[in-house]
Amino acid sequence: MRGTTTPAPRPPRLPLAGVLRLGRPSAIWFKPALSVVAAVAPPNLVLLALGHLDLATYTMAGSLCALYAHNRPYAARARTLALVVLGMLGGLAAALLTAALTDDAVVLVAVGALLATVQKALSDATRLGPPGNVVLTFVSSAALFAPQTAAQIPGHLALAAAAGAWAWLVGMAPGLLRPHGPERRATAAALHAAAAHAATRGTAPGHARTRAAAATAVQAAWGTVLSASAPSATRRALEHLVVRAEVALAAPADTDPERLRAWARDLCGTGPVPRPHPSAGATAELLGAAPERAAAPRPLTARLGALTPVAARTALGCALAGYASLALGIGRPYWALVTAAALYQANLTLTWSRCVQRVVGNLAGVLLFAVIAPVAHLGGAALVLCCLALNFGAEALISRNYWLGSVCVTPMALLITEFTGFHDPGELITERIVDTLVGALVGLGAAVAVTDRRAGDRVERSLARAERARERAARLLAAPAPGPAALEAARRELAAALAELRATADVASGEWWQRALPQERVVRAEQAGHRTLADTVRRQGLLPDRAREATGAPEGDGTETEDARA
């Protein structure tokens, strides 16, 4: 039975409460903060010593690539950072060439909006992660409005490429000391989230929220672990721990949350990867991972097709924001364009939240700029040091809330314009405030005007996938002797389908005008799917031996290194 749907679609709530609330800082907040300082400082100091600080805008383009890919294993990070540097160079080259060919502001805004759209679509389709398209759009948009000649382009691109190569080295350097750090952190995050859900026993108030958070963390951990280098003893040990998190998600009442937290704490250190006590089904618990390792990624064209509404919002919002800024006589319309580009999230509700955060952060940031501008204007060295401090502050604070990081990002962006010569602070502050408000209002208007009417279709597809996965697992459970590999693959497929269903439903529920969503079917599918998951892990014998764990039996003699563990 398909069930009923809500009687009529409703516009999503656009909340204010909680939008500016500060969260806990990221566990690795210091890594991007220190990396960007290490990437920015040498090129800028060299240019300062040579008396060519006016060229720092180009080295900054390459240096800012150090902000990316800190959560990825080093093998995947090397590829991602290389692609980010190439993408940055491509956008910068297009912008510089356009600036050399024309100074027509109408054309420049149109090209800026087109570049922003491409950068947004590719960043989302490849799941690039923070800071996403914003830094790339800032670099290319600013370059569009910088005076340029064709003869200067090769030299400016060479500076950006050299700084980008240095940023790549900075991003890869931590792997020399802790080569499995990203996989360990992702696994620890999954164990912590699973422990929080296990503490609810699957029945306490808030268990649906902790279950969704745990499912997201577990899927992220699988993505990280499976994207690591070639299979090794360390990777297999981490895979076993992610399976334990999955089991806790499926059967929270049968899981000891303190055991999960202890494993997570061990992973955050530098010691060997902990090994769970083998369960009855331990020999089969990684069988379902093999198909995932061999599976081909979803084609890029298919991923881009699903992003059509977001791309349309970005193109329309950025173009209109830039033209509105031009109509008001602002000399730097790219600030309005970048503001609009930074707003667009998975749905309208999240876009609204980002809009509020962006405006509050930028307005506070211009006040900070007013305070530090006299210090920065003392000379080139003071300017470079102020930029370094703001770079560090932005990355240290942004994980607590976007607006808090923007308090440092805004004056940093204003100071970057000072590399070519000092400007009147009052003029910069006025233009930035106007462009922020124009970009936010016009950008949000574009998000309202361009609706994502396919959000309901994606929920239906995710719902059908979850129902098929549950039926497949139920059929295997009903069989007298299902194959271990088939049962494990069915469990993994069902867990992934349920996580996708929850994520898709959450995104669709925050979207603007669309048909009613099958909320009751989603809830029933989730309830039935999680019951089947619990039955599956019991049938597989994956539940831990609580009696054995209670004895405190050792999980290893403590003498093995990570790569010696099977």
Disulfide bonds with the S-S distance in Angstrom:
none
